Amino acid sequence: MTASESSVSVRLSALQIQPGRLRYVACFGYDNRVRLLLIDGHYYVYRSFFAIQNLSNSRGEPTNAIFGFTKTVRRMLKDLRPELGAVV
């Protein structure tokens, strides 16, 4: 069976990795909806830790990495609306 004969065809789209750009892989279904979203979690946590300065909770623990990571993932979910997702 070829891909064209399959009842479900998929298309992979990887955003080119450039400094300051989003890093993820999206798998699109036959209807051009995002079925699966894979996110490079280590990249976003590391980037957020150093990009957001002086953000901490009431005990003085740094929260910049989790804040930036969560904000980025929420934006991706809102914009792409995938059916499934994973952080790797």
Backbone as a chain_set.jsonl record, in Angstrom:
{"seq": "MTASESSVSVRLSALQIQPGRLRYVACFGYDNRVRLLLIDGHYYVYRSFFAIQNLSNSRGEPTNAIFGFTKTVRRMLKDLRPELGAVV", "coords": {"N": [[0.848, -1.169, 0.0], [0.63, 2.141, -0.89], [1.47, 5.523, 0.136], [-0.403, 7.235, -0.984], [-2.563, 5.56, -1.314], [-3.355, 5.015, 1.203], [-5.725, 5.299, 3.878], [-5.376, 7.252, 5.725], [-3.327, 9.878, 5.47], [-0.257, 11.517, 6.198], [1.637, 14.481, 6.882], [4.782, 15.752, 7.519], [6.078, 18.569, 9.163], [8.74, 20.52, 9.768], [9.958, 23.175, 11.505], [12.447, 25.352, 10.418], [15.501, 25.398, 12.129], [16.594, 28.154, 13.623], [18.434, 30.748, 15.242], [16.64, 32.022, 17.997], [14.17, 31.203, 17.082], [11.123, 29.228, 17.026], [11.224, 25.808, 18.075], [10.131, 22.903, 16.975], [8.347, 19.938, 15.899], [5.768, 19.228, 13.724], [3.065, 17.127, 12.923], [0.954, 16.762, 10.331], [-2.425, 15.973, 9.461], [-4.482, 14.431, 6.875], [-6.349, 16.39, 6.431], [-5.086, 18.771, 6.827], [-4.905, 19.549, 9.491], [-3.202, 19.891, 12.595], [-1.976, 17.01, 13.898], [-0.116, 15.833, 15.643], [2.217, 17.168, 17.898], [5.534, 17.727, 18.575], [7.738, 18.894, 20.958], [10.784, 20.518, 21.648], [11.745, 20.306, 24.643], [13.973, 20.681, 26.428], [15.453, 22.678, 25.162], [13.699, 24.925, 25.333], [13.361, 25.274, 28.129], [16.002, 25.794, 28.949], [16.569, 28.082, 27.408], [14.616, 29.857, 28.407], [15.405, 30.088, 31.076], [17.737, 31.651, 30.99], [16.899, 33.819, 29.484], [14.88, 35.221, 30.797], [15.164, 37.343, 33.381], [15.693, 37.716, 36.932], [13.282, 36.645, 38.103], [11.372, 35.287, 40.538], [9.917, 33.231, 43.171], [8.086, 33.741, 46.297], [9.812, 32.644, 48.168], [12.264, 33.079, 47.137], [13.187, 31.355, 45.202], [14.231, 30.608, 41.898], [12.008, 31.113, 39.21], [11.946, 31.588, 36.586], [12.558, 29.849, 34.401], [10.48, 27.897, 34.316], [8.277, 29.572, 34.013], [8.738, 30.854, 31.493], [8.895, 28.593, 29.816], [6.314, 27.437, 30.127], [4.717, 29.522, 29.155], [5.529, 29.588, 26.457], [4.796, 26.986, 25.53], [2.021, 27.077, 25.928], [1.375, 29.074, 24.077], [2.055, 27.787, 21.663], [0.204, 25.647, 21.704], [-2.186, 27.062, 21.564], [-1.942, 28.396, 19.077], [-1.432, 26.319, 17.174], [-3.151, 24.197, 17.797], [-3.029, 21.262, 18.327], [-3.978, 17.749, 18.172], [-2.682, 15.837, 19.675], [0.181, 15.926, 21.815], [3.644, 16.194, 22.78], [6.379, 16.654, 24.973], [9.732, 16.511, 24.471]], "CA": [[0.0, 0.0, 0.0], [1.404, 3.376, -0.946], [0.931, 6.616, 0.961], [-1.585, 7.804, -1.626], [-3.656, 4.617, -1.15], [-3.684, 4.928, 2.621], [-6.904, 6.067, 4.271], [-4.896, 8.391, 6.5], [-1.986, 10.298, 5.07], [0.274, 12.543, 7.086], [2.704, 15.318, 6.35], [5.611, 16.294, 8.59], [6.572, 19.916, 8.933], [9.706, 20.92, 10.788], [10.386, 24.558, 11.371], [13.898, 25.45, 10.34], [16.077, 25.827, 13.394], [17.377, 29.371, 13.522], [18.485, 31.388, 16.556], [15.473, 32.799, 18.385], [12.961, 30.695, 16.441], [10.502, 28.088, 17.687], [11.772, 24.504, 17.693], [9.16, 21.836, 17.14], [7.973, 19.172, 14.717], [4.323, 19.035, 13.683], [2.598, 16.113, 11.986], [-0.357, 17.185, 9.839], [-3.276, 14.94, 8.89], [-4.94, 14.643, 5.501], [-7.181, 17.594, 6.388], [-4.192, 19.888, 7.178], [-4.926, 19.87, 10.915], [-2.044, 19.349, 13.31], [-2.329, 15.813, 14.662], [0.869, 15.579, 16.687], [3.205, 18.229, 18.071], [6.675, 17.355, 19.411], [8.414, 20.123, 21.369], [12.121, 20.365, 22.235], [11.59, 20.862, 25.98], [15.245, 21.118, 26.996], [15.793, 23.954, 24.529], [12.867, 26.013, 25.848], [13.667, 25.503, 29.545], [17.326, 26.427, 28.992], [16.432, 29.426, 26.845], [13.825, 30.679, 29.325], [16.165, 30.335, 32.296], [18.678, 32.745, 30.777], [16.262, 34.955, 28.811], [14.054, 35.965, 31.749], [16.02, 37.627, 34.535], [15.146, 38.192, 38.213], [11.913, 36.213, 38.352], [11.423, 34.267, 41.587], [8.731, 33.167, 44.022], [8.223, 34.425, 47.586], [10.935, 32.055, 48.901], [13.496, 33.425, 46.447], [13.563, 30.325, 44.234], [14.029, 31.093, 40.532], [10.869, 30.541, 38.486], [12.008, 32.103, 35.223], [12.555, 28.77, 33.405], [9.146, 27.303, 34.2], [7.381, 30.603, 33.494], [8.97, 31.006, 30.057], [8.543, 27.337, 29.154], [4.859, 27.314, 30.122], [4.185, 30.545, 28.248], [5.812, 29.16, 25.089], [3.973, 25.82, 25.203], [0.63, 27.538, 25.816], [1.241, 29.792, 22.807], [2.041, 26.785, 20.592], [-1.067, 24.928, 21.751], [-3.228, 27.981, 21.099], [-1.765, 28.693, 17.655], [-1.449, 25.13, 16.317], [-4.286, 23.37, 18.206], [-2.802, 19.85, 17.987], [-4.779, 16.737, 18.858], [-1.772, 15.199, 20.624], [1.443, 16.639, 21.944], [4.626, 15.639, 23.709], [7.613, 17.413, 25.174], [10.84, 15.548, 24.482]], "C": [[0.898, 1.238, 0.0], [0.748, 4.432, -0.079], [-0.328, 7.198, 0.346], [-2.793, 6.884, -1.501], [-4.136, 4.525, 0.29], [-4.901, 5.778, 2.944], [-6.529, 7.289, 5.098], [-3.483, 8.719, 6.032], [-1.539, 11.41, 6.002], [1.388, 13.297, 6.388], [3.463, 15.883, 7.536], [6.093, 17.674, 8.205], [7.499, 20.28, 10.076], [10.122, 22.352, 10.518], [11.899, 24.588, 11.327], [14.431, 26.003, 11.65], [17.005, 27.003, 13.143], [17.395, 30.006, 14.906], [17.232, 32.225, 16.82], [14.17, 32.334, 17.774], [12.393, 29.528, 17.246], [11.122, 26.794, 17.186], [10.741, 23.436, 18.014], [8.997, 21.082, 15.828], [6.479, 18.946, 14.803], [3.988, 18.005, 12.62], [1.169, 16.474, 11.604], [-1.113, 15.99, 9.271], [-3.692, 15.299, 7.478], [-5.767, 15.913, 5.349], [-6.414, 18.851, 6.804], [-4.319, 20.363, 8.619], [-3.719, 19.226, 11.569], [-2.51, 18.186, 14.18], [-1.408, 15.626, 15.857], [1.883, 16.708, 16.706], [4.282, 17.733, 19.027], [7.486, 18.608, 19.685], [9.754, 19.783, 22.009], [12.117, 21.052, 23.606], [12.874, 21.397, 26.583], [15.639, 22.483, 26.444], [15.007, 25.106, 25.159], [13.112, 26.301, 27.324], [14.994, 26.24, 29.675], [17.245, 27.878, 28.516], [15.695, 30.356, 27.817], [14.591, 31.026, 30.59], [17.078, 31.543, 32.135], [18.04, 33.98, 30.144], [15.47, 35.831, 29.775], [14.862, 36.134, 33.031], [15.19, 38.029, 35.756], [13.673, 37.856, 38.416], [11.979, 35.073, 39.363], [10.132, 34.287, 42.39], [9.017, 33.845, 45.363], [9.369, 33.869, 48.439], [12.275, 32.342, 48.237], [13.981, 32.393, 45.442], [13.296, 30.827, 42.814], [12.877, 30.362, 39.839], [10.869, 30.963, 37.019], [11.918, 30.992, 34.175], [11.159, 28.195, 33.217], [8.139, 28.308, 33.657], [7.52, 30.724, 31.98], [8.576, 29.769, 29.271], [7.028, 27.196, 29.032], [4.222, 28.309, 29.163], [4.368, 30.13, 26.786], [4.922, 27.994, 24.672], [2.509, 26.222, 25.058], [0.394, 28.272, 24.505], [1.19, 28.81, 21.635], [0.71, 26.042, 20.544], [-2.208, 25.796, 21.236], [-3.144, 28.196, 19.59], [-1.959, 27.468, 16.763], [-2.617, 24.189, 16.589], [-4.109, 21.887, 17.84], [-3.756, 18.927, 18.737], [-3.961, 16.062, 19.952], [-0.485, 15.999, 20.691], [2.352, 15.955, 22.947], [5.815, 16.573, 23.784], [8.72, 16.379, 25.302], [12.132, 16.239, 24.823]], "O": [[1.818, 1.347, 0.811], [-0.38, 4.264, 0.383], [-1.233, 7.613, 1.07], [-3.93, 7.352, -1.571], [-5.22, 4.003, 0.553], [-5.094, 6.846, 2.363], [-7.289, 8.255, 5.16], [-2.564, 7.916, 6.189], [-2.363, 12.156, 6.531], [1.995, 12.812, 5.433], [2.86, 16.433, 8.458], [6.47, 17.917, 7.059], [7.075, 20.338, 11.231], [10.582, 22.685, 9.426], [12.559, 23.916, 12.12], [13.883, 26.954, 12.209], [18.063, 26.861, 12.53], [16.452, 29.817, 15.674], [16.818, 33.029, 15.984], [13.15, 33.005, 17.929], [13.097, 28.917, 18.05], [11.5, 26.689, 16.02], [10.508, 23.108, 19.178], [9.453, 21.534, 14.778], [5.974, 18.519, 15.841], [4.57, 18.015, 11.535], [0.278, 16.491, 12.454], [-0.513, 15.099, 8.671], [-3.304, 16.341, 6.948], [-5.873, 16.453, 4.248], [-7.022, 19.88, 7.099], [-3.885, 21.47, 8.941], [-3.267, 18.157, 11.158], [-3.331, 18.357, 15.081], [-1.861, 15.298, 16.954], [2.353, 17.15, 15.658], [3.983, 17.36, 20.161], [7.88, 19.311, 18.754], [9.843, 18.861, 22.82], [12.446, 22.234, 23.716], [12.866, 22.467, 27.192], [16.106, 23.346, 27.188], [15.582, 26.146, 25.482], [13.076, 27.461, 27.734], [15.096, 27.206, 30.431], [17.788, 28.782, 29.151], [16.103, 31.499, 28.022], [14.45, 32.127, 31.122], [17.183, 32.368, 33.042], [18.586, 35.078, 30.256], [15.395, 37.047, 29.593], [15.2, 35.148, 33.687], [14.115, 38.613, 35.62], [12.901, 38.706, 38.86], [12.564, 34.025, 39.091], [9.348, 35.232, 42.304], [10.072, 34.454, 45.539], [9.848, 34.556, 49.341], [13.313, 31.895, 48.724], [15.07, 32.535, 44.886], [12.244, 31.41, 42.556], [12.794, 29.135, 39.885], [9.901, 30.721, 36.298], [11.259, 31.178, 33.152], [10.704, 28.024, 32.086], [7.234, 27.929, 32.913], [6.52, 30.699, 31.263], [7.993, 29.871, 28.192], [6.517, 26.874, 27.959], [3.287, 27.966, 28.439], [3.46, 30.304, 25.973], [4.354, 28.009, 23.58], [1.829, 25.748, 24.148], [-0.658, 28.118, 23.886], [0.382, 28.974, 20.721], [0.151, 25.832, 19.468], [-3.1, 25.304, 20.544], [-4.165, 28.179, 18.903], [-2.584, 27.568, 15.707], [-3.031, 23.454, 15.693], [-4.939, 21.32, 17.128], [-4.273, 19.276, 19.798], [-4.48, 15.752, 21.024], [-0.109, 16.671, 19.73], [1.9, 15.237, 23.839], [6.205, 17.198, 22.797], [8.651, 15.481, 26.141], [13.18, 15.596, 24.882]]}, "num_chains": 1, "name": "protein.A"}
